[in-house]
Amino acid sequence: MPWQSPISPGISWYEATIPERPVYPALAGSRKTGVAIVGGGYTGLQAAYNLAKSGTDVTVIDACRFGDGASGRNGGQFGTGQRAWAEDTEEALGHERAKLLFEMAENAKRYVLGFAGEHGIDIEFVPGQLSVGHKKGLETDYRRHVEAMAERFGYPHLSFMERDETASRLGSDHYHFGIRDTGTGHIHPMKLLMGLATQAARTGASLHEQTKALKIEKKGGAIVIDTDRGTITADRALIACNAYIGNLEPVTASHVMPIRSFIGATKILSDHPDVLPGGESVDDSRFVVRYFRKSKDGRLLFGGREAYTADNPRDISSHIRRQISEIYPALANVEITHAWGGSVGITMPRQPFCREVMPGVTSIGGYSGHGVMLSNYCGKLYADLVLGKQTELDLLKALKIPAFPGGMRFRSALLFLALSWYALRDRL
Ligand SMILES: Cc1cc2nc3c(=O)[nH]c(=O)nc-3n(C[C@H](O)[C@H](O)[C@H](O)COP(=O)(O)OP(=O)(O)OC[C@H]3O[C@@H](n4cnc5c(N)ncnc54)[C@H](O)[C@@H]3O)c2cc1C
């Protein structure tokens, strides 16, 4: 029986189709370490791998199993740049900073592909991404985006798609236009996660699943982390819990909000060769973005449904099937074989959050839906920071990320209202 994450609903198609994952032992009693990392997704494990590789004594704990958060269950799409479009960032922060943030994301793309290549991890990379418009009124913005990326950000891989090209690449005439990005693609997220954990263990990181951090504090000169399996005393710590932070650390919790997103996998679509014949991944212009792609074995992996409260929707499959049928009417009754969800960490400006939340303790997350490449790279950059190098994390630290309004008590309710309003606008 495939493993069911205790913190994210449903068994993902990834989980159901990979070989059994290695089990890493829970922490047994108290220990001292150089760097303690809380959270075993891409951020935490990349930091651990890179630190251990350079000879640093590093310990990772995860409350569940590695990848039980977002890293093992996401849509697998790299995207390009940060979540916010580069020209919007340019307007807010000026050209120089916007370009550096964009280049950081390009470095992230290269880093992940290089890491997987170097270690022979088959992440099933497929090139190509289509960003498609569901409202005619957005066409000018999309055309300008292609121009801005080529002219001001030096990114030549985008081309504008008229309606006909969009329809033939999607196998659907649901969308009005789109952008084709040949400089990015999509991967099998769980294979990356598993390969990463293996490499972190191989380089000497001490890896512990089923070990929950209960409290992090500075005592004397050390960082002390109380867990349900013993106490870790460290020189420095990284909080890499992202959307799953809960009440562990209040600064992160007030700046990074969880939004729950759900994915369904259809049966193998052997009768529908017209659906995404080029194998690209797709994201659309809705506020509640729909994102989909074909798996290597020919299923449609379709994400779209979101939830802003802790309750799980009653029937993820029906909801996903309804969304699929709006785009692909011929799939109105398609069988959904797997349905699952997870929490995406977003920030107010949709830019990553990186802050020293107490002396010696850094928290990184809030990639706002672009975390597949960014979280891996930020984990690596954290390791560089510990090793005394100047890193692009300075760019993130300099961002003014405001806390969500409403404080710990009311912010979920306020966010629920705001996001529900934007979601409603998708339908107008
Ligand atoms: C359904 C879904 C679809 C997505 N699709 C895409 C996509 O297509 N493209 C993209 O770029 N991004 C996507 N994302 C976002 C992306 O997956 C994340 O940004 C990325 O995986 C974040 O990695 P992370 O290591 O920072 O956090 P996570 O992988 O979430 O890891 C956090 C870990 O912290 C652990 N933890 C929490 N609290 C504690 C504690 N107290 N003690 C110990 N451990 C603790 C959790 O168990 C968890 O394993 C998606 C996310 C979801 C949920």
Ligand as a Chemical Component Dictionary entry (heavy atoms), coordinates in Angstrom:
data_LIG
# 
_chem_comp.id                   LIG 
_chem_comp.type                 NON-POLYMER 
_chem_comp.pdbx_formal_charge   0 
_chem_comp.three_letter_code    LIG 
# 
loop_
_chem_comp_atom.comp_id 
_chem_comp_atom.atom_id 
_chem_comp_atom.alt_atom_id 
_chem_comp_atom.type_symbol 
_chem_comp_atom.charge 
_chem_comp_atom.model_Cartn_x 
_chem_comp_atom.model_Cartn_y 
_chem_comp_atom.model_Cartn_z 
_chem_comp_atom.pdbx_ordinal 
LIG C1  C1  C 0 -0.489 20.733 -5.206  1  
LIG C2  C2  C 0 0.737  21.576 -5.411  2  
LIG C3  C3  C 0 1.142  21.886 -6.704  3  
LIG C4  C4  C 0 2.300  22.655 -6.917  4  
LIG N1  N1  N 0 2.736  22.845 -8.190  5  
LIG C5  C5  C 0 3.887  23.514 -8.417  6  
LIG C6  C6  C 0 4.393  23.633 -9.723  7  
LIG O1  O1  O 0 3.858  23.072 -10.684 8  
LIG N2  N2  N 0 5.535  24.364 -9.897  9  
LIG C7  C7  C 0 6.182  24.957 -8.849  10 
LIG O2  O2  O 0 7.223  25.586 -9.068  11 
LIG N3  N3  N 0 5.741  24.832 -7.578  12 
LIG C8  C8  C 0 4.608  24.108 -7.333  13 
LIG N4  N4  N 0 4.184  23.924 -6.052  14 
LIG C9  C9  C 0 4.981  24.515 -4.940  15 
LIG C10 C10 C 0 6.256  23.700 -4.647  16 
LIG O3  O3  O 0 5.928  22.342 -4.555  17 
LIG C11 C11 C 0 6.852  24.203 -3.317  18 
LIG O4  O4  O 0 7.170  25.577 -3.436  19 
LIG C12 C12 C 0 8.123  23.479 -2.890  20 
LIG O5  O5  O 0 7.977  22.090 -2.949  21 
LIG C13 C13 C 0 8.493  23.921 -1.479  22 
LIG O6  O6  O 0 9.485  23.094 -0.938  23 
LIG P1  P1  P 0 9.904  23.261 0.583   24 
LIG O7  O7  O 0 10.996 22.328 0.839   25 
LIG O8  O8  O 0 10.175 24.710 0.856   26 
LIG O9  O9  O 0 8.594  22.897 1.430   27 
LIG P2  P2  P 0 7.845  21.489 1.613   28 
LIG O10 O10 O 0 8.179  20.536 0.541   29 
LIG O11 O11 O 0 6.410  21.803 1.814   30 
LIG O12 O12 O 0 8.482  20.895 2.934   31 
LIG C14 C14 C 0 8.199  21.390 4.216   32 
LIG C15 C15 C 0 8.435  20.250 5.193   33 
LIG O13 O13 O 0 8.444  20.781 6.529   34 
LIG C16 C16 C 0 7.997  19.752 7.375   35 
LIG N5  N5  N 0 7.612  20.344 8.662   36 
LIG C17 C17 C 0 6.644  21.245 8.903   37 
LIG N6  N6  N 0 6.590  21.531 10.219  38 
LIG C18 C18 C 0 7.549  20.800 10.818  39 
LIG C19 C19 C 0 7.978  20.649 12.173  40 
LIG N7  N7  N 0 7.402  21.333 13.174  41 
LIG N8  N8  N 0 8.991  19.797 12.439  42 
LIG C20 C20 C 0 9.603  19.088 11.443  43 
LIG N9  N9  N 0 9.219  19.192 10.141  44 
LIG C21 C21 C 0 8.207  20.033 9.840   45 
LIG C22 C22 C 0 6.846  19.130 6.614   46 
LIG O14 O14 O 0 6.556  17.820 7.062   47 
LIG C23 C23 C 0 7.350  19.174 5.176   48 
LIG O15 O15 O 0 7.899  17.945 4.752   49 
LIG C24 C24 C 0 3.039  23.164 -5.804  50 
LIG C25 C25 C 0 2.627  22.853 -4.498  51 
LIG C26 C26 C 0 1.493  22.065 -4.302  52 
LIG C27 C27 C 0 1.088  21.730 -2.903  53 
# 
loop_
_chem_comp_bond.comp_id 
_chem_comp_bond.atom_id_1 
_chem_comp_bond.atom_id_2 
_chem_comp_bond.value_order 
_chem_comp_bond.pdbx_ordinal 
LIG C1  C2  SING 1  
LIG C2  C3  SING 2  
LIG C2  C26 DOUB 3  
LIG C3  C4  DOUB 4  
LIG C4  N1  SING 5  
LIG C4  C24 SING 6  
LIG N1  C5  DOUB 7  
LIG C5  C6  SING 8  
LIG C5  C8  SING 9  
LIG C6  O1  DOUB 10 
LIG C6  N2  SING 11 
LIG N2  C7  SING 12 
LIG C7  O2  DOUB 13 
LIG C7  N3  SING 14 
LIG N3  C8  DOUB 15 
LIG C8  N4  SING 16 
LIG N4  C9  SING 17 
LIG N4  C24 SING 18 
LIG C9  C10 SING 19 
LIG C10 O3  SING 20 
LIG C10 C11 SING 21 
LIG C11 O4  SING 22 
LIG C11 C12 SING 23 
LIG C12 O5  SING 24 
LIG C12 C13 SING 25 
LIG C13 O6  SING 26 
LIG O6  P1  SING 27 
LIG P1  O7  DOUB 28 
LIG P1  O8  SING 29 
LIG P1  O9  SING 30 
LIG O9  P2  SING 31 
LIG P2  O10 DOUB 32 
LIG P2  O11 SING 33 
LIG P2  O12 SING 34 
LIG O12 C14 SING 35 
LIG C14 C15 SING 36 
LIG C15 O13 SING 37 
LIG C15 C23 SING 38 
LIG O13 C16 SING 39 
LIG C16 N5  SING 40 
LIG C16 C22 SING 41 
LIG N5  C17 SING 42 
LIG N5  C21 SING 43 
LIG C17 N6  DOUB 44 
LIG N6  C18 SING 45 
LIG C18 C19 SING 46 
LIG C18 C21 DOUB 47 
LIG C19 N7  SING 48 
LIG C19 N8  DOUB 49 
LIG N8  C20 SING 50 
LIG C20 N9  DOUB 51 
LIG N9  C21 SING 52 
LIG C22 O14 SING 53 
LIG C22 C23 SING 54 
LIG C23 O15 SING 55 
LIG C24 C25 DOUB 56 
LIG C25 C26 SING 57 
LIG C26 C27 SING 58 
# 
